[in-house]
């Protein structure tokens, strides 16, 4: 159980950020929380890491992401800890992390309100990054809060996977 603790803590941090994002009463707060959630998933070696809301601060600073970095830097979700992490958190092999992150980039670029491309992503945390990225690009609080609701579904799956390991 001690091996899982860092993953569970990280998921708790992501869950708290998504809760703040979903209950935000202004767009700046929603975007700051979305940035935090996104950075906690990707870590410093992942894509989209940094000051996504442009406020001069990096929320959710994390050297190690939940998922592997673009350069193959390991993430907290180590598939050696159990097949449930590989299935519901990693969403399969990360032998080619650049390709896995490219799938996310393509899904974000192709997403429209009538074409939700995120179900094509096997990793639930990657979907959180997608919803956070859309939130950081919107200028509407109601839309940002709606996206937090989608992200919440995916953190629930990831939390359940870690709890089952």
N, C-alpha and C positions, 0 to 999 in steps of 0.2 A: 504494500500500500504506500510506503514512503516514496517509491519510485514515481508514482502517479502524482504526488503532491504538487510539484511545480506546474504540471499540466493543468491540474484542477484549479490552482491559484490563478493561472493565466486566464483560464476560461471564466472564472469568477470576475476577474478584472474586465474582460471583454463584455460579459453579461452586464456589469454595472455601467459600463460606458453606453451600451445599447439602451439600458433603462433610462439613463440621463438624456440620451438622444430622443427617445420616444416621448419623454415628458417635458421636453424643452418648451419654453414659452416664447422664445425668440430664435430667429434663424441662426444667429451667431453661436448660441449655446448648442443648438442641434448640430451644427457643423463642427464645433470643437469636439463634441462627444463622438461624432462619426470619425473624425480624424484620430482620436484616441483608440477607438475600436480597430480601425484599419491598421494603425501602427503596431498595435499589440499582436495582430495576426501576422503581419509581414516581417516585422523586425527590421533592424538597420540594414540588413543585407538583401531585403526584399524590394520588389517594385512598389512604387507609390508611397514609400516611407518618407516622412518629413512633415513640413508645415503645409498641410493640404488646405487649410482654411485661410492662409495668408496673414495670420495675425502676428507673425514674428516669433511664435513659440511652437515647439513640437510637443503635442499632447501624446501621451502613451509611449513615451520613450522606452525602447526595448532593444537591447543589443541582439538578443536571440528572439526570433519570431516563433509563433506557434508552428508555422509551416517553414519548410526549408527556404533558404535564400536563393536568389538568382544564380549565385556562384556555387551552389551546392552546400553552403553552410548549413549544418543540421538545424532543424527546428526542435521545439520542445515535444512535438508529436512524433515520437520515434516508433516506427512500425514494429520494432522488436518487442515493444511492450504489449502487443496483442493485436489480433486481426481486427478487432472492433475499431481501433484507431485507424488502421489502414482503410477500412471500409467507409466509416462515417466522418472521420476528421481529415485524413489525407486524401481520400477518394481514389485510392490506387497508388501505383508506383510513382515515386518522384526521382527515378533514375536520371531523368533529364529535366531538371527544375526549370530551365529557361523555356522549354516547350510547355510545361504546365502553366507557367505564368503567362506565356503567350496566349494560351487558351482563354485566360481571364481577360487579357487586354482585348482580344477579338470580341469576346462576349460583351464587354462594356461598350465598345465602339458600335456594336450592332444593336444594342438594346434600344427599344422605343416603348412607349406606353402600350402599344398594341403588339409588341414582339418581345416578350420576356425571354431573353437568351440565357438567363442564369441557371435554369434547370439542366442545361447541358453540362454544367460544371459538376463534377463528381464530388468535389470537396465542399463541405458546408462552410468552413471558414473562408474559402475563396468567394463564396456567394456573399458572405458578410462584407468582404472587401469590395465587391461589386456594388452592393447597396450603399456602402459608405461613400464610394467614389461618386455615385449618382447624387447623393446628398450634398457632397462638397461642390457639385456643379449646379445645383438648383438655386433659385432665388425665391423659393416659396416655402414657408414654414410648414404648411399642411402637407405638402409633398414630402418634405424631409421627415416628418413624423410618420407618414405612411411607410416610407422606406425603412424606418426603424422597426416597424411592425414585421416587415419581411425578414429583416436581419435577426429579429428575436426568434423566429421559427428555426433558424439555422443554428443559433447558439444553443437552443434547447437540444437539438439533435447531437451536437458535439459534446455537450455536458453529459448527456445520457450515455454516450459512447465511452467517455472516460470513466464514468461511474460503474459501467459494466465490466471494465478491464480488471 
